[in-house]
């Protein structure tokens, strides 16, 4: 299980939003297979399309929890999406360095 710290707390009606997202998807994963077809697995996890911790998600504020920004995914697709987001975040932070404007250590040049 991954460790996470939520940027924004979930709204009080989260269970209802989660249920509505699942019903909209027909309780089936909304992810896509490599051939472009819809996943055939049953969904089990409600996912934010735009991550609440991303810069774009932070700009959205509470709207990040809107039904239009939620999708229903199976564990496999949710884990893959989360890992891709984490990898992109690490790469971005690595480009910036530990402190903006700080010069890279001589051995990393």
TAKAJO-V950160 format. One record per pair of residues at least 24 apart in sequence whose ideal C-beta (glycine too) atoms are under 7 Angstrom apart, sorted by the first residue. I is the first residue (numbers start at 1). J is the second residue. D is the distance in whole Angstrom. If there is no record, write none. Layout:
i = <I I>
j = <J J>
d = <D D>
This chain:
i = <2 6 7 7 7 8 8 10 11 17 17 17 18 20 21 21 21 21 21 22 25 29 29 29 29 30 30 30 31 31 31 39 39 41 42 43 43 43 44 44 45 45 45 46 46 47 47 47 47 51>
j = <82 52 52 53 58 52 64 65 65 65 67 70 46 67 46 67 70 71 72 72 72 72 73 74 77 71 72 73 73 74 77 74 77 74 74 72 73 74 74 75 73 75 78 70 72 71 73 78 81 85>
d = <7 7 5 5 7 5 7 7 5 7 6 6 4 6 5 6 4 7 5 5 4 7 5 4 6 5 5 6 5 7 3 6 6 4 7 4 6 5 6 6 5 6 4 6 6 5 5 5 6 5>
